[in-house]
Amino acid sequence: MEEAPKENPQQPAAARRKISLKEKLAFTSGTITGMNSPGMLNQMLVPIYQITLGMNPILIGIVQLIMRVWDAFTDPFVAQWSDNTRSRWGRRRPFILVGSILCALFFPLIWFASDSWSENAKFIYLVVFCLVFLTSHTIFNIPYESLGVELTTDSNERTRLYEFRSYLPPILGLGISWLYAFVQSDFFGSTMEGMRITAIGIGLIMLCTAPWAAILLKEAAPRQVAKTKKTPFLKNVAETLSNRPFIALMIIMVFAQLTKSMFDQLNLYAKIYVLYDGDTKAGAMLSGWLSVVYFIVFMFAIRIGSVLAQRYSKRAVMLANAGLLMLTGLVKYLCYNPNHPYLVLIIPLFAAPTGAVASFMVNAMMADVAFYDRWKTGLRREGMFTGTASWLYKASFSLSGVLSGILLVSIGFDVDLGGNQSELTKQWLVLGLVLGSVIPGLITLGGLLIYNLSPAVMEKCRREVEAREELED
């Protein structure tokens, strides 16, 4: 296995651009804690607290709202804290180590409420431990993502890093989709026992994987960081939000994703009520097969997207991705046919590549944006870019849930009608899926029109930053 480069200020800059296999594995080891643990929390919250413990669904909704607001607003503050930290261990690694331990400790505790408690007691317990866990997750995740941004000065190497990491989340996602079924297995005494034992196991996995990012990864250019001035929080946020390439990415991440998430909520409804006239079992079975096809195409598309981005440019690949996304809308319109429901299995052939490319390309482009800012201003605020993007993304995701509910009501959907939904409602369900591809594709095109970080620009930034920092050393 290739050894990671030693952290040596006198080492040639070219040697510090390469990210070794060991470093890629160390960075990817944080995926379960950083990317998938919130998914596990969201996946299991309703089945455990509402279905198993009998908690009022309105209270569950309030908890989810509190979680999203809290989680979104803590990100920029941890980003500022990490950017302005000066320690012998670096700016990111202390946060990653402490945050990983806290996440491993508090994730299992979320699931130790008792069905003998009053509803108010369950509500308070859930709110407290969800917020403690989410705070721990922010302490880990923002510095973890920021460290990935600054691991190399080479733009193509950043693409390869995020490509490498992007293979693991969909595999873990498949496991998460089976989590509720697993905790109800016969070899557990009860669903709650199954959830608690499983959560403890997940916590142990977090403890065994996430700290490696802090232990094995080295922060680049520690002397330059020490010389970089600290900037006030509001000024940092304002300057981050005025960065042109960052604005372009936020158009894609926030507005395109908001629209896509809002319309994607119609997917299951369309399968059940358009294709199967209210047959939930048939709709669920079709969804399962769709997820299998999607997963297979997704995994192959990651590599193809990475190769094309390195040969041409990230922007060119994202432009093609936007076009393919709009084409997917047309394919959805043609394939949602009640007489031939399994035609929808064609859709992942178009939709999965767009998801695969976006899953790592936006992160790689964000790393380029932070490096461009480093070249332009001389400041090292990778955390602020990561934290602000995370805050905006989570806020938009929270809003998409509300908008999707309004959308369902506005098109006349009524769950009490079962399979007897009006023809107009069924038409709007399909049209909504079409718009959920076409509109995000158009928004992505708009964002890319103002994204100006070409390979030539990034190469110029790399040469000048390396020359400047070697002179300072």
Helices and strands as residue ranges (DSSP letters): H 13-17, H 21-28, H 31-31, I 32-36, H 37-45, I 46-52, H 57-83, H 93-109, H 119-149, H 155-166, H 168-177, H 179-183, H 191-209, H 212-216, H 222-227, H 233-241, H 244-250, I 251-256, H 257-264, H 267-269, I 270-275, H 280-311, H 314-335, G 341-346, H 348-377, H 382-410, G 415-417, H 423-449, H 455-472
